[in-house]
Amino acid sequence: MEKYRKKLDTIDQKMKELFLERMEVVIEIAKYKKQHNLPVEDQSRENQMFQELFVNDPILKDLYTKFLLEIIAVSKIYQETLMKEE
């Protein structure tokens, strides 16, 4: 069990790093959207993201979709916060 937990810890660390990297890009997107008076939400972009999901397992595809929806929601909250501050 310890071996699996260590592996999960490593994966979680990588996910944290990717999350922080994603949020750095979100900062730039928020700046761009504010400069160009664009809304936070871009439904066509979200639709495109979901069309490009390549998860063969139908159960995992559904779960990954939920995971991605949460990431998008967090990104929108961060964008909205940044756009209000600047």
C-alpha positions as CSV (number, residue, x, y, z in Angstrom):
1,M,0.0,0.0,0.0
2,E,2.8,2.4,0.8
3,K,4.2,2.0,-2.7
4,Y,0.9,3.1,-4.2
5,R,0.6,6.0,-1.9
6,K,4.1,7.2,-2.8
7,K,3.1,7.0,-6.4
8,L,0.0,8.9,-5.8
9,D,2.0,11.6,-3.9
10,T,4.3,11.9,-7.0
11,I,1.3,12.3,-9.3
12,D,-0.4,14.8,-7.0
13,Q,2.8,16.9,-6.9
14,K,2.9,16.9,-10.8
15,M,-0.8,17.8,-10.9
16,K,-0.2,20.7,-8.5
17,E,2.7,21.9,-10.7
18,L,0.5,21.7,-13.8
19,F,-2.4,23.4,-12.0
20,L,-0.1,26.3,-11.1
21,E,1.3,26.4,-14.6
22,R,-2.3,26.5,-15.9
23,M,-3.2,29.4,-13.6
24,E,-0.2,31.4,-14.9
25,V,-1.7,31.1,-18.4
26,V,-5.1,32.0,-17.0
27,I,-3.5,35.3,-15.7
28,E,-2.4,36.1,-19.2
29,I,-5.9,35.2,-20.6
30,A,-7.5,37.4,-18.0
31,K,-5.3,40.3,-19.0
32,Y,-6.0,39.8,-22.7
33,K,-9.8,39.5,-22.1
34,K,-9.8,42.7,-19.9
35,Q,-7.8,44.7,-22.5
36,H,-10.1,43.5,-25.3
37,N,-13.3,43.8,-23.3
38,L,-14.1,40.1,-23.7
39,P,-16.3,38.0,-21.3
40,V,-14.7,35.4,-19.0
41,E,-16.8,32.6,-20.4
42,D,-16.1,31.3,-23.9
43,Q,-18.6,28.5,-24.6
44,S,-17.2,27.7,-28.0
45,R,-13.8,27.1,-26.5
46,E,-15.3,24.9,-23.8
47,N,-17.2,22.9,-26.4
48,Q,-14.0,22.4,-28.4
49,M,-12.2,21.1,-25.3
50,F,-14.8,18.5,-24.7
51,Q,-14.9,17.4,-28.3
52,E,-11.2,16.7,-28.1
53,L,-11.4,14.3,-25.1
54,F,-9.6,11.1,-25.9
55,V,-10.5,8.8,-23.1
56,N,-11.5,5.3,-24.3
57,D,-13.0,4.0,-21.1
58,P,-16.6,5.4,-21.0
59,I,-16.6,5.6,-17.2
60,L,-13.3,7.4,-17.0
61,K,-14.3,9.7,-19.9
62,D,-17.3,10.8,-17.8
63,L,-15.2,11.3,-14.7
64,Y,-12.6,13.2,-16.7
65,T,-15.3,15.4,-18.1
66,K,-16.4,16.2,-14.5
67,F,-12.8,16.8,-13.5
68,L,-12.3,19.2,-16.5
69,L,-15.5,21.0,-15.7
70,E,-14.2,21.7,-12.2
71,I,-10.9,23.0,-13.6
72,I,-12.7,25.3,-16.0
73,A,-14.9,26.6,-13.2
74,V,-11.9,27.3,-11.0
75,S,-10.2,29.0,-13.9
76,K,-13.2,31.2,-14.5
77,I,-13.4,32.2,-10.8
78,Y,-9.7,33.1,-11.0
79,Q,-10.1,35.1,-14.2
80,E,-13.1,37.0,-12.7
81,T,-11.1,37.8,-9.6
82,L,-8.1,39.0,-11.6
83,M,-10.2,41.1,-14.0
84,K,-11.9,42.9,-11.0
85,E,-8.6,43.7,-9.3
86,E,-6.7,45.2,-12.2
